[in-house]
Amino acid sequence: MSRVEGKVAMVTGGSRGIGRAICLELARRGALVLVNYLQNEAAAAEVVAAIGAAGGEAAALQADVSEAEQVAALFKRVTREHGALDILVNNAGITRDNVIMLMKPADFDIVQATNLRSCWLCCKAAARMMMRKRSGSIINITSVVGIAGNGGQTNYAASKAGIIGLTKSLAKELAPRGVRVNAVAPGFVETDMTADLATEIKAAATAAIPLGRMGAPEDIAKSVAFLASADAAYMTGQTLVVDGGMLM
């Protein structure tokens, strides 16, 4: 099992779904985990409590990571309380699905802000810290939709494709300073985002997956933990697709 003992890790959008699973997995492998959340304090506290009950260390940090001033304050707090950040996982994300003819500009803008702008802001803040100590791992959560596209998700697909481009560009910038930047592209995963989908949509999606099942948040978390660890020391600028073979 890839280990991250003694590392300080922050996961944006870490209070539920894939983010929650990533927090638990990184803590299980030895990291001190900072659980970023926007509104659901109770959910973030539950993640921290679950990590503590399993013998790990964690803390919840509230911030809207799409806002530059809040990101600056968040990273200052991390520096003040923990000294440095070793692992950053940019997981915060939302959907506002609709066909383009019915999609409002506000629905496009908020998805870009939450999914892509937040990733860029946090990468920028983390890069300063990691470049200074010439080490670190950034993992950005994108989506297979950012690779293949999907009808009714022009805003979401654009944001996730942007994350892939950001990842590759930043990997080239930071590699000389010993900082790795990679992305994980989940396929169809059972989370709050997919819970409300119609049964026939889920059935059709599952039928298109060669492994015959939807992913679990833990499937994504284990891939993130691998990329965060020294086992992936020679990997940067990569997009690891975790989709049960759906894109194949």
N, C-alpha and C positions, 0 to 999 in steps of 0.2 A: 504493500500500500504506500503510495506517495505521501510523504510526510511534510508538514510545514511547522514543525515545533519552533516556538520562540518568535514566530512572525506575527506582526500586527496586520490584520486584514480588515478592509472596510467593504461592505456590500451595500450599494444603493438599492432602494426598494427592497430591503431585506426582511420585511415583516410578514410576507405571505408568499405562497406559490413557489416558483423557482428560486426566488431570492431567499426565502426561509430555508429551503433545502440546502442551498449553498452555504448559508451561515452555519447550519448544523454540521455539514460535512467538513468545512474548514476547521471548525472547533474540534470535531472528533479527531482530526489529524494533527491537532496541537497548536493551532493559531489562536491568538486573542482576537475575537471578532467584534467589530463595531457595526452594529445593525442600524443603518440609516432608514428613516421612515419619514413620510410626509405628514399624515394625519392620524393614522391608527396607532395611537400610543399603546393601547392595550395589547394589540397584536405583537408589537415590537417587544413589549415587556414579557410576553409569553415566550418569545424566541429566546430572550436573554435567560429567562427562568429555566427553560428546557436545556439550554447549554450548561447552566450552572448545576442543574440536577444530575447531568451526565459527567460532572467533574471538570468542565471547561470554564473558560473566562470569556465574558462578553459584556458589552454596554450598548445602550440604545442612544442614538444621536438623531435628533429631529432637524431636518433642513429641507427646503425646497431646492433640489439640486439643479433646477432649471434657471435659478436666479443667481447671478454672478456674486452679489454681495453675500448671500447666504452660503454659497460654496466657499468663498474666501474665509468667512467666519468659521465654517465647519472644519476646514483644514488647519486653521490656526488653533482651534481647540484640540485637534488630533496631535499637532506638534507639541502643544503645551502639556497635554495629559499623557502622551505616549512616546514622545520624542521623535518618532518617525513612522512612516507607513511603508510596509513591505509589499503588500498585495492590495490592489484595488479591483473590485468587480463592479462594472457599470451595468446594473440590471434594471434600473428604474424604467418603466415603460407602460404605455396605455394604448388602447385602440379607440378609434371613433369611425367605425366602418360605414361605408355607403358607396353607391356608384357615383362616379365623378359628377354627373349632371345634377345630383341631389346633395352633394357634399358642400357644406358651408366653408368659406375660407377660415373661419375660426376653428373648425374641426381639423383642418390641415395644420394650422399654426400651432395648436396645443399639442398635437402629436409630435411635430418636429421639436418643439421646446422640451417636452418631457423625455422623448426617446433619444434625440440626436444632440440637441444643445446641452443637455445635462451631461451627456457622455463627454463632449468636447470640453466643457468647463471643468469637470472632475479630472479628466486626463491632464489638462493644463496645470491644475493645482498639484496633482500627484507627481507630474514630471519634474517640477522644481525640487521636490523633496527627494525623489529617487535619483535624479541626476547628481545631486550633491553627494550622495553616498555611493554612487556608481553601482547600484543594484536595485532590483524591483521587478515586479510582474503586474501588468495590467491586463485584465481579461474583460472584453466588451461582449455583452450578450446581444447578438443580432438575431436573425431568423432565416429559415429557408425561404420565406417570402421575399427577403431582401435579395435572394439569388434568382429565384424563379418567377417572382411576381405572383399576384393573386387578384382576381376580379373583386371589386368592392373594397380594396385596401390600398388605393394609390397613395394615400398619405402614410400609412404604416409601412408599406413596401419601400417608399422613398426614404423614410427615416432609417430603416434597417439596412438598406443598400448604402446609405451614407455612412453608417457605422463601419461597414466593411472597408470603404475607402479611407475613412479616418484611421482605422486600425493599421492598414498597410502603410500609409504615409507616416504615421507616428512611429511605427516600428523602424522605419528607415532613419528617422531623426534621432531616436533614442538608442539604437543599437550600439553606437560608438561609446556610449556611457554605461553600457552593461545593463540596460533596462529592456525587458522583453514586453512586447505588446501583441496579444493574440485575441481572437474572437471565437465564440461558440455560437453555432447556428442551430437552435432547437427546431425540431419538426413539430408535429402535432402532439402537444403535451397536456395532460389532464391538470388544469389549474382553474382558478376562478374565472379566467378569461374565456375558457372553453366550456364551463359548466352550463351556461345558458343556451348553448347551441342546440338546434333541433336534433332529435334522435336520428333522423335520416341523413343529416349532414355529417354527424359523427360516424355513422355506419359507412357512408361513402368514403370518408377520409381514411377510416381504418382499413377499408378494402384496398386502398391504394398503397398501403404500407407493407412491404414484403415480409417483415417480421410479424405482421398480423396483430399488432396492438398499438395503442397510443402510448407515448412515452410517459414516464413518471418524472416528477421534479428531481428525484434522486438520480436519474440517469444523466441529467444535465449537470447536477452538482458534482458528480464524480469526475466528469470531464473537465470541469472548471478547476477542481482541486489538483488534477494532474498537471494542467497548464501552469498552475500557480507554484508548483513544486520544482525542485532541482531535477526531477526526472525528465522535465521538458526544457532543460537548460539550453538545448540547441534548436529550439523552436521559437521563431518570432515572425510576425506578419502573416500568420496562418489563420484561416477560418476553418475550425473543426466542426463538421456537420454531424449532428447527433439526431437522426431522424428515422431510425429503423429501416433505412434504405429507400425512403419515399422519393428522394430526388434521383435515384439511380436509374 
